[in-house]
Amino acid sequence: MLKIYFFNLLLLLFLIPNYTFAQNKSNEKIPAMPKLLSLREQMSVRGAWLKKRFDTLLLPMMRKHGVAMWIVTNEEFHSDAVTESIVPPVPMVGRRDFFIFFDNGNTLERFAVVRYEEEQLKKFYTLIGPAGGRTADIIKKIVDERKPKTIALNMGYGRGQADGITHDAYKFLAETLGKDYESRFISAGNLVTDYLDTRLPEELEHYRTAVLVTDILTRRAFSNEVITPGKTTVGDVRWWFLQQINNLGLTTWFQPDLRVQRQAKANANSQQFLAVADESMVLERGDLIHIDCGLIYMGLSTDWQKQAYILQKGEKDAPAGLKNALKNTNALQDAIFKSARTGMTGTEVYEAAMAEMKRQNIEAMIYSHPIGTQGHGLGASIDFRRAIGASPERFRLGSYISIELNTSTVVPEWNNQKVTLMAEDDAFMTEKGFEFFRPRQTELYLIK
């Protein structure tokens, strides 16, 4: 009889290869991991994206912002944040490389003045390597022949993505081109924002895959596959997550953080938010645990926050008060989605959503940000730190955003202790407003 049982079990495993046994709550399977593109496949797809950006997007953007020429400098071991979005996905390791874009009135001319003649660059630029002569002479010749009225450099914008030029690179260009051209230097900040915040339709499904991978890893991390109450530490979960990313051949732009709220234990705060738990902290029954995590796939970053409850012995569900806390956070998400539309500023969306929270008597905080090429991207944000007239950027069709926020709710089962329930879900702007890439969390993940 025992042999028949094991035979049937093996047959089940063979017939259902994608079944994932880790579960977060009753009768819900965690999805199977999707097949990711190989590096060579990624190169082909991302190369097509880059070609489309150069062929259709960059020139109109330069004209919109009064940029006749744009020069991006990239230093070895100190890469400009823009570089990965203007070259194919290969390392740039020259001492100092220059990427020059010029509007000649008809087309966009593109030059790469580089230390090493990378073959992939030749598909997108007129490539000038060391055989072309001294770098200073090459750049001066390109500029002198075209006489641009403005030369945009990545400086003077106040965000790292648009301020990548180093002091030495600025001095090199100023001395090479002379005082007249230096007087034509302008900030490329607005151009960089437009370029990095504009997503191609072709990117969407690949980004959805990235979000799915993040979701799967998060749900596995917050299950008994990883967590054994009374034994597993915060550090165990963090390093498990990082190892899974590494196993998939992916990278991340920040380390995963965990926060733990516990009955009758005061919450420590850090910069107006709940403090991150120490790696040595052991996860116990009755804990409300939170993870903030993300990864990078196809040059696109994700950002994700979810909550789980570790069941007490004898419990089959989380306390009603904790479940109500999640409902309040869902209500805050609903308020943002109800008001946000293309063309609105983050300030307008913030004020509308917070007015709705006041009407519902929910204590809320919003700090949502653009995402895509960078985890904390450029573009319109919905953020209490920039809420009063300081967020002039407007939401554009197709742009990605991380809907990051929290609500604080009194929990009767915890002797009226207040808990803060945080959520973060990646979304994109459609003609009807924001749409999540993956279904949001509406039930706490349960850990037995």
PEDA-V575563 format. One record per residue. N is the residue number from 1. RES is the residue in three letters. OMEGA is omega in whole degrees, 0 to 359 (999 if undefined). Layout:
n->N res->RES omega->OMEGA
n->N res->RES omega->OMEGA
This chain:
n->1 res->MET omega->180
n->2 res->LEU omega->179
n->3 res->LYS omega->179
n->4 res->ILE omega->180
n->5 res->TYR omega->182
n->6 res->PHE omega->176
n->7 res->PHE omega->179
n->8 res->ASN omega->179
n->9 res->LEU omega->179
n->10 res->LEU omega->178
n->11 res->LEU omega->178
n->12 res->LEU omega->179
n->13 res->LEU omega->180
n->14 res->PHE omega->184
n->15 res->LEU omega->183
n->16 res->ILE omega->187
n->17 res->PRO omega->184
n->18 res->ASN omega->181
n->19 res->TYR omega->179
n->20 res->THR omega->188
n->21 res->PHE omega->177
n->22 res->ALA omega->181
n->23 res->GLN omega->178
n->24 res->ASN omega->177
n->25 res->LYS omega->189
n->26 res->SER omega->171
n->27 res->ASN omega->178
n->28 res->GLU omega->177
n->29 res->LYS omega->171
n->30 res->ILE omega->183
n->31 res->PRO omega->176
n->32 res->ALA omega->179
n->33 res->MET omega->179
n->34 res->PRO omega->176
n->35 res->LYS omega->180
n->36 res->LEU omega->180
n->37 res->LEU omega->173
n->38 res->SER omega->179
n->39 res->LEU omega->181
n->40 res->ARG omega->177
n->41 res->GLU omega->178
n->42 res->GLN omega->179
n->43 res->MET omega->181
n->44 res->SER omega->182
n->45 res->VAL omega->182
n->46 res->ARG omega->174
n->47 res->GLY omega->177
n->48 res->ALA omega->177
n->49 res->TRP omega->182
n->50 res->LEU omega->179
n->51 res->LYS omega->180
n->52 res->LYS omega->178
n->53 res->ARG omega->180
n->54 res->PHE omega->185
n->55 res->ASP omega->190
n->56 res->THR omega->189
n->57 res->LEU omega->194
n->58 res->LEU omega->182
n->59 res->LEU omega->177
n->60 res->PRO omega->178
n->61 res->MET omega->178
n->62 res->MET omega->180
n->63 res->ARG omega->178
n->64 res->LYS omega->185
n->65 res->HIS omega->175
n->66 res->GLY omega->181
n->67 res->VAL omega->177
n->68 res->ALA omega->179
n->69 res->MET omega->177
n->70 res->TRP omega->179
n->71 res->ILE omega->175
n->72 res->VAL omega->177
n->73 res->THR omega->181
n->74 res->ASN omega->182
n->75 res->GLU omega->174
n->76 res->GLU omega->182
n->77 res->PHE omega->177
n->78 res->HIS omega->188
n->79 res->SER omega->170
n->80 res->ASP omega->182
n->81 res->ALA omega->180
n->82 res->VAL omega->190
n->83 res->THR omega->184
n->84 res->GLU omega->179
n->85 res->SER omega->178
n->86 res->ILE omega->176
n->87 res->VAL omega->173
n->88 res->PRO omega->186
n->89 res->PRO omega->175
n->90 res->VAL omega->180
n->91 res->PRO omega->173
n->92 res->MET omega->189
n->93 res->VAL omega->177
n->94 res->GLY omega->179
n->95 res->ARG omega->173
n->96 res->ARG omega->179
n->97 res->ASP omega->181
n->98 res->PHE omega->176
n->99 res->PHE omega->189
n->100 res->ILE omega->179
n->101 res->PHE omega->182
n->102 res->PHE omega->175
n->103 res->ASP omega->182
n->104 res->ASN omega->180
n->105 res->GLY omega->179
n->106 res->ASN omega->183
n->107 res->THR omega->177
n->108 res->LEU omega->175
n->109 res->GLU omega->183
n->110 res->ARG omega->180
n->111 res->PHE omega->171
n->112 res->ALA omega->178
n->113 res->VAL omega->193
n->114 res->VAL omega->179
n->115 res->ARG omega->181
n->116 res->TYR omega->185
n->117 res->GLU omega->180
n->118 res->GLU omega->185
n->119 res->GLU omega->183
n->120 res->GLN omega->180
n->121 res->LEU omega->183
n->122 res->LYS omega->180
n->123 res->LYS omega->187
n->124 res->PHE omega->185
n->125 res->TYR omega->160
n->126 res->THR omega->189
n->127 res->LEU omega->179
n->128 res->ILE omega->182
n->129 res->GLY omega->183
n->130 res->PRO omega->179
n->131 res->ALA omega->181
n->132 res->GLY omega->180
n->133 res->GLY omega->179
n->134 res->ARG omega->181
n->135 res->THR omega->181
n->136 res->ALA omega->181
n->137 res->ASP omega->180
n->138 res->ILE omega->182
n->139 res->ILE omega->180
n->140 res->LYS omega->179
n->141 res->LYS omega->179
n->142 res->ILE omega->183
n->143 res->VAL omega->182
n->144 res->ASP omega->181
n->145 res->GLU omega->186
n->146 res->ARG omega->175
n->147 res->LYS omega->180
n->148 res->PRO omega->178
n->149 res->LYS omega->176
n->150 res->THR omega->177
n->151 res->ILE omega->182
n->152 res->ALA omega->176
n->153 res->LEU omega->181
n->154 res->ASN omega->185
n->155 res->MET omega->167
n->156 res->GLY omega->183
n->157 res->TYR omega->178
n->158 res->GLY omega->175
n->159 res->ARG omega->186
n->160 res->GLY omega->182
n->161 res->GLN omega->185
n->162 res->ALA omega->183
n->163 res->ASP omega->190
n->164 res->GLY omega->183
n->165 res->ILE omega->179
n->166 res->THR omega->178
n->167 res->HIS omega->182
n->168 res->ASP omega->179
n->169 res->ALA omega->176
n->170 res->TYR omega->180
n->171 res->LYS omega->180
n->172 res->PHE omega->180
n->173 res->LEU omega->180
n->174 res->ALA omega->181
n->175 res->GLU omega->181
n->176 res->THR omega->187
n->177 res->LEU omega->178
n->178 res->GLY omega->187
n->179 res->LYS omega->183
n->180 res->ASP omega->180
n->181 res->TYR omega->177
n->182 res->GLU omega->179
n->183 res->SER omega->179
n->184 res->ARG omega->178
n->185 res->PHE omega->176
n->186 res->ILE omega->177
n->187 res->SER omega->176
n->188 res->ALA omega->188
n->189 res->GLY omega->181
n->190 res->ASN omega->176
n->191 res->LEU omega->180
n->192 res->VAL omega->179
n->193 res->THR omega->178
n->194 res->ASP omega->185
n->195 res->TYR omega->184
n->196 res->LEU omega->183
n->197 res->ASP omega->179
n->198 res->THR omega->181
n->199 res->ARG omega->176
n->200 res->LEU omega->176
n->201 res->PRO omega->182
n->202 res->GLU omega->182
n->203 res->GLU omega->194
n->204 res->LEU omega->184
n->205 res->GLU omega->176
n->206 res->HIS omega->176
n->207 res->TYR omega->177
n->208 res->ARG omega->176
n->209 res->THR omega->179
n->210 res->ALA omega->179
n->211 res->VAL omega->178
n->212 res->LEU omega->178
n->213 res->VAL omega->178
n->214 res->THR omega->180
n->215 res->ASP omega->181
n->216 res->ILE omega->181
n->217 res->LEU omega->180
n->218 res->THR omega->182
n->219 res->ARG omega->174
n->220 res->ARG omega->178
n->221 res->ALA omega->180
n->222 res->PHE omega->176
n->223 res->SER omega->179
n->224 res->ASN omega->171
n->225 res->GLU omega->185
n->226 res->VAL omega->189
n->227 res->ILE omega->169
n->228 res->THR omega->183
n->229 res->PRO omega->180
n->230 res->GLY omega->182
n->231 res->LYS omega->185
n->232 res->THR omega->178
n->233 res->THR omega->174
n->234 res->VAL omega->179
n->235 res->GLY omega->177
n->236 res->ASP omega->181
n->237 res->VAL omega->180
n->238 res->ARG omega->185
n->239 res->TRP omega->173
n->240 res->TRP omega->182
n->241 res->PHE omega->180
n->242 res->LEU omega->180
n->243 res->GLN omega->179
n->244 res->GLN omega->177
n->245 res->ILE omega->179
n->246 res->ASN omega->180
n->247 res->ASN omega->180
n->248 res->LEU omega->182
n->249 res->GLY omega->181
n->250 res->LEU omega->176
n->251 res->THR omega->177
n->252 res->THR omega->180
n->253 res->TRP omega->173
n->254 res->PHE omega->181
n->255 res->GLN omega->179
n->256 res->PRO omega->178
n->257 res->ASP omega->175
n->258 res->LEU omega->174
n->259 res->ARG omega->184
n->260 res->VAL omega->173
n->261 res->GLN omega->189
n->262 res->ARG omega->181
n->263 res->GLN omega->178
n->264 res->ALA omega->177
n->265 res->LYS omega->182
n->266 res->ALA omega->180
n->267 res->ASN omega->174
n->268 res->ALA omega->181
n->269 res->ASN omega->176
n->270 res->SER omega->179
n->271 res->GLN omega->175
n->272 res->GLN omega->179
n->273 res->PHE omega->173
n->274 res->LEU omega->181
n->275 res->ALA omega->176
n->276 res->VAL omega->180
n->277 res->ALA omega->176
n->278 res->ASP omega->180
n->279 res->GLU omega->183
n->280 res->SER omega->183
n->281 res->MET omega->179
n->282 res->VAL omega->180
n->283 res->LEU omega->186
n->284 res->GLU omega->174
n->285 res->ARG omega->181
n->286 res->GLY omega->180
n->287 res->ASP omega->167
n->288 res->LEU omega->186
n->289 res->ILE omega->187
n->290 res->HIS omega->176
n->291 res->ILE omega->174
n->292 res->ASP omega->189
n->293 res->CYS omega->178
n->294 res->GLY omega->179
n->295 res->LEU omega->180
n->296 res->ILE omega->176
n->297 res->TYR omega->180
n->298 res->MET omega->180
n->299 res->GLY omega->182
n->300 res->LEU omega->185
n->301 res->SER omega->174
n->302 res->THR omega->178
n->303 res->ASP omega->198
n->304 res->TRP omega->175
n->305 res->GLN omega->181
n->306 res->LYS omega->183
n->307 res->GLN omega->174
n->308 res->ALA omega->177
n->309 res->TYR omega->178
n->310 res->ILE omega->186
n->311 res->LEU omega->169
n->312 res->GLN omega->176
n->313 res->LYS omega->180
n->314 res->GLY omega->179
n->315 res->GLU omega->174
n->316 res->LYS omega->181
n->317 res->ASP omega->177
n->318 res->ALA omega->176
n->319 res->PRO omega->182
n->320 res->ALA omega->181
n->321 res->GLY omega->177
n->322 res->LEU omega->177
n->323 res->LYS omega->177
n->324 res->ASN omega->177
n->325 res->ALA omega->178
n->326 res->LEU omega->177
n->327 res->LYS omega->178
n->328 res->ASN omega->177
n->329 res->THR omega->175
n->330 res->ASN omega->179
n->331 res->ALA omega->177
n->332 res->LEU omega->175
n->333 res->GLN omega->179
n->334 res->ASP omega->182
n->335 res->ALA omega->178
n->336 res->ILE omega->182
n->337 res->PHE omega->180
n->338 res->LYS omega->187
n->339 res->SER omega->190
n->340 res->ALA omega->177
n->341 res->ARG omega->176
n->342 res->THR omega->178
n->343 res->GLY omega->178
n->344 res->MET omega->173
n->345 res->THR omega->176
n->346 res->GLY omega->179
n->347 res->THR omega->180
n->348 res->GLU omega->179
n->349 res->VAL omega->180
n->350 res->TYR omega->184
n->351 res->GLU omega->179
n->352 res->ALA omega->182
n->353 res->ALA omega->181
n->354 res->MET omega->175
n->355 res->ALA omega->178
n->356 res->GLU omega->177
n->357 res->MET omega->177
n->358 res->LYS omega->179
n->359 res->ARG omega->180
n->360 res->GLN omega->179
n->361 res->ASN omega->178
n->362 res->ILE omega->177
n->363 res->GLU omega->191
n->364 res->ALA omega->176
n->365 res->MET omega->181
n->366 res->ILE omega->177
n->367 res->TYR omega->182
n->368 res->SER omega->187
n->369 res->HIS omega->175
n->370 res->PRO omega->179
n->371 res->ILE omega->180
n->372 res->GLY omega->179
n->373 res->THR omega->173
n->374 res->GLN omega->180
n->375 res->GLY omega->172
n->376 res->HIS omega->191
n->377 res->GLY omega->175
n->378 res->LEU omega->181
n->379 res->GLY omega->183
n->380 res->ALA omega->177
n->381 res->SER omega->176
n->382 res->ILE omega->196
n->383 res->ASP omega->179
n->384 res->PHE omega->179
n->385 res->ARG omega->179
n->386 res->ARG omega->192
n->387 res->ALA omega->187
n->388 res->ILE omega->174
n->389 res->GLY omega->185
n->390 res->ALA omega->180
n->391 res->SER omega->186
n->392 res->PRO omega->182
n->393 res->GLU omega->180
n->394 res->ARG omega->180
n->395 res->PHE omega->181
n->396 res->ARG omega->181
n->397 res->LEU omega->177
n->398 res->GLY omega->182
n->399 res->SER omega->182
n->400 res->TYR omega->179
n->401 res->ILE omega->171
n->402 res->SER omega->180
n->403 res->ILE omega->186
n->404 res->GLU omega->188
n->405 res->LEU omega->173
n->406 res->ASN omega->170
n->407 res->THR omega->178
n->408 res->SER omega->189
n->409 res->THR omega->175
n->410 res->VAL omega->182
n->411 res->VAL omega->182
n->412 res->PRO omega->182
n->413 res->GLU omega->177
n->414 res->TRP omega->180
n->415 res->ASN omega->178
n->416 res->ASN omega->174
n->417 res->GLN omega->179
n->418 res->LYS omega->175
n->419 res->VAL omega->177
n->420 res->THR omega->182
n->421 res->LEU omega->186
n->422 res->MET omega->177
n->423 res->ALA omega->174
n->424 res->GLU omega->181
n->425 res->ASP omega->178
n->426 res->ASP omega->184
n->427 res->ALA omega->177
n->428 res->PHE omega->184
n->429 res->MET omega->175
n->430 res->THR omega->178
n->431 res->GLU omega->180
n->432 res->LYS omega->181
n->433 res->GLY omega->182
n->434 res->PHE omega->173
n->435 res->GLU omega->178
n->436 res->PHE omega->173
n->437 res->PHE omega->178
n->438 res->ARG omega->177
n->439 res->PRO omega->180
n->440 res->ARG omega->179
n->441 res->GLN omega->177
n->442 res->THR omega->174
n->443 res->GLU omega->177
n->444 res->LEU omega->171
n->445 res->TYR omega->184
n->446 res->LEU omega->179
n->447 res->ILE omega->183
n->448 res->LYS omega->999
